[in-house]
């Protein structure tokens, strides 16, 4: 009998890539949850439509599943994080609380939660999981989303301690690749930069100074991480960093994407636009030692893959 694997948020960036990957694994019967966005064509994928903030919908969707991969969230980019930070808090807290309770009630064997790295302090050194100190203040721009993620992490630990199932918390870095958000209102730095580089006429504008540094990980490496955690996590509860282990400045990233695009663009700065002055990279030795995971896709290759996908999916735009 196949293992029933449920992907919440399957029409989002991470969820869609997970669905398209895991549906190819013959050992899984893959189910996918969508809310407002339409289904996409993916042979073998079993679709469910519903609002995961609704207890009855959550119960009906979770019942009978063996593995739940929780990729559903209210997310957006720097503009909303700065101007509307509340949109990352309430819905995500409610949704994850209901999902975790239902996973326990229906004896789900493994619950995987995508956290993030927003709870970490800015650092010039790669940070370990143990470097997060709840006594430290989270950066003001990440206060809402950061503490919401910490709350859900603790909920995962709480239910894991009840002894029925494994729970994996993935503190991932900036993920990029196909199906990312590429609109300038909601995208993160990578998607926004790709859009600017591919649509600009003569120049590309960096929001802020561009000196802040980010750890970037290609989406296929995150999917590989999920696969390894399902196969190799031994303890009922674990928190893992998942990133490249290196950082580069936003300015350096922009120049890399411009060069890879093959376009002749001038790079300028707009200091009036929102940016978040944090530099961060993740120490992922725990995942390497316990799961046998390490990233495979270098940044330059990931940029090339993403731009190739972008051109192919928007070929009518480029002629």
Residue pairs with C-beta under 8 A, 6 or more apart in sequence:
2 26
2 27
2 28
2 29
3 27
3 28
3 29
3 66
3 67
4 28
4 29
4 31
4 64
4 65
4 66
4 67
5 22
5 28
5 29
5 30
5 31
5 65
5 66
5 67
5 69
6 31
6 32
6 33
6 61
6 62
6 65
6 67
6 68
6 69
7 15
7 18
7 19
7 22
7 30
7 31
7 32
7 33
7 69
7 71
8 15
8 33
8 52
8 61
8 68
8 69
8 70
8 71
8 72
8 99
9 15
9 33
9 70
9 71
9 72
9 73
10 16
10 18
10 19
10 32
10 33
10 34
10 45
10 47
10 71
11 32
11 34
11 35
11 37
11 38
11 39
11 40
12 71
12 72
12 73
12 75
13 175
13 179
13 180
13 181
13 219
14 71
14 114
14 175
14 219
14 222
15 32
15 69
15 71
15 72
16 40
16 179
17 177
17 178
17 179
17 219
17 220
17 222
17 223
18 69
18 71
18 223
18 226
19 30
19 32
19 42
19 45
20 42
21 220
21 223
22 28
22 30
22 223
23 30
23 42
23 43
23 44
23 45
29 46
30 44
30 45
30 46
31 45
31 46
31 47
31 48
31 61
31 65
32 42
32 45
32 46
32 47
32 48
33 48
33 49
33 50
33 52
33 61
33 72
34 47
34 48
34 49
35 49
35 50
35 51
35 52
35 72
39 47
48 61
50 57
50 58
50 60
50 61
51 57
52 58
52 61
52 72
52 95
52 98
52 99
53 91
53 94
53 95
53 98
54 98
55 98
58 98
58 99
58 102
59 102
59 105
59 106
61 102
62 68
62 99
62 102
62 103
62 105
62 106
62 108
63 102
63 106
64 106
65 103
65 106
65 108
66 108
66 109
66 110
67 108
67 109
67 110
67 111
67 112
67 230
68 99
68 103
68 108
68 110
68 111
68 112
69 112
69 226
70 96
70 99
70 111
70 112
70 113
70 114
71 114
72 95
73 88
73 92
73 95
73 114
74 87
74 88
74 91
74 92
75 88
75 186
76 84
76 87
76 88
76 181
76 185
76 186
77 181
77 185
77 186
77 187
77 188
77 189
77 191
77 192
78 188
78 189
78 207
78 274
78 275
78 276
79 185
79 274
80 87
80 88
80 185
80 186
81 88
81 141
81 142
81 145
81 274
81 276
82 141
82 274
82 276
83 274
85 141
85 143
85 144
85 145
86 144
88 144
88 145
88 148
89 144
89 145
89 148
92 145
92 148
92 152
93 148
93 151
93 152
96 113
96 152
96 155
97 152
97 155
99 111
100 111
100 152
100 155
100 156
100 159
101 159
102 108
103 111
103 159
103 165
104 159
104 162
104 164
104 165
107 164
107 165
108 165
109 165
109 166
110 165
110 166
110 167
110 168
110 230
110 233
111 156
111 159
111 165
111 166
111 167
111 168
112 167
112 168
112 170
112 226
112 229
112 230
113 152
113 153
113 156
113 167
113 168
113 169
113 170
114 170
114 172
115 149
115 152
115 153
115 169
115 170
115 171
115 172
115 239
116 145
116 146
116 149
116 171
116 172
117 127
117 171
117 172
117 173
117 215
117 241
117 243
117 280
117 282
118 138
118 139
118 142
118 145
118 146
118 149
119 132
119 138
119 142
119 146
119 147
119 149
119 150
119 171
120 127
120 131
120 132
120 171
120 280
121 127
121 131
121 136
121 139
122 139
122 277
122 278
122 279
122 280
123 131
123 279
123 280
123 281
124 279
125 281
126 245
126 246
126 281
126 282
126 283
127 241
127 280
127 281
127 282
127 283
128 241
128 283
128 285
128 286
129 171
129 239
129 240
129 241
129 286
131 283
134 150
137 143
138 146
138 147
139 146
139 276
139 278
141 276
142 276
142 278
153 169
153 239
156 167
156 168
156 169
156 237
157 167
157 237
159 165
159 167
160 166
160 167
160 236
160 237
161 236
161 237
163 236
165 236
166 233
166 235
166 236
166 237
167 236
167 237
167 238
168 229
168 233
168 238
168 240
169 237
169 238
169 239
169 240
170 222
170 225
170 226
170 229
170 240
170 242
171 239
171 240
171 241
171 242
171 282
172 217
172 222
172 225
172 241
172 242
172 243
173 214
173 215
173 216
173 217
173 241
173 242
173 243
173 244
173 280
173 281
173 282
174 188
174 189
174 190
174 214
174 215
174 216
174 217
174 243
175 216
175 217
175 218
175 219
175 222
176 188
176 190
176 191
176 216
176 217
176 218
176 219
176 302
176 306
177 218
177 219
177 220
177 302
177 305
177 306
177 309
178 219
178 305
178 306
178 309
178 313
179 219
180 187
180 188
180 190
180 191
180 194
180 219
180 306
181 187
181 188
181 191
182 191
182 192
182 194
182 195
182 310
183 191
183 195
184 192
184 195
184 196
187 195
189 214
189 250
189 253
190 216
190 253
190 257
190 306
193 204
193 253
193 254
193 257
194 257
194 306
194 307
194 310
196 204
196 205
197 204
197 254
197 257
197 258
197 261
197 263
197 265
198 261
198 263
198 307
198 310
198 311
198 314
198 318
199 317
200 263
200 265
202 265
202 266
203 265
203 266
203 267
203 268
204 254
204 258
204 265
204 266
204 267
204 268
205 267
205 268
205 269
205 270
205 273
206 250
206 251
206 254
206 267
206 268
206 269
206 270
207 270
207 273
207 274
207 275
208 250
208 269
208 270
208 271
208 273
208 274
208 275
208 277
209 251
209 269
209 271
209 275
209 277
210 249
210 250
210 251
210 254
210 269
210 275
211 249
211 250
211 251
211 277
212 249
212 250
212 275
212 276
212 277
212 278
212 279
213 247
213 248
213 249
213 250
213 279
213 280
213 281
214 247
214 248
214 249
214 250
214 253
214 279
214 280
215 243
215 244
215 245
215 246
215 247
215 280
215 281
215 282
216 243
216 244
216 248
216 253
216 299
216 302
217 242
217 243
217 244
217 295
218 295
218 297
218 299
218 301
218 302
218 305
218 306
220 296
220 297
221 242
221 244
221 295
221 296
221 297
222 242
224 293
224 296
225 240
225 242
225 287
225 291
225 293
228 287
228 291
228 292
228 293
229 238
229 240
229 291
229 293
232 290
232 291
232 292
233 290
233 291
234 290
238 290
240 284
240 286
240 287
240 290
240 291
241 282
241 283
241 284
241 286
241 287
242 282
242 284
242 287
242 293
243 281
243 282
243 284
243 295
244 281
244 282
244 295
244 299
245 281
245 282
245 283
245 284
245 295
246 281
247 279
247 280
247 281
248 256
248 299
250 275
251 267
254 267
255 267
256 299
256 300
256 303
257 303
257 307
258 265
258 267
260 300
260 303
260 304
260 307
261 307
284 293
284 294
284 295
287 293
287 294
288 294
297 305
311 318
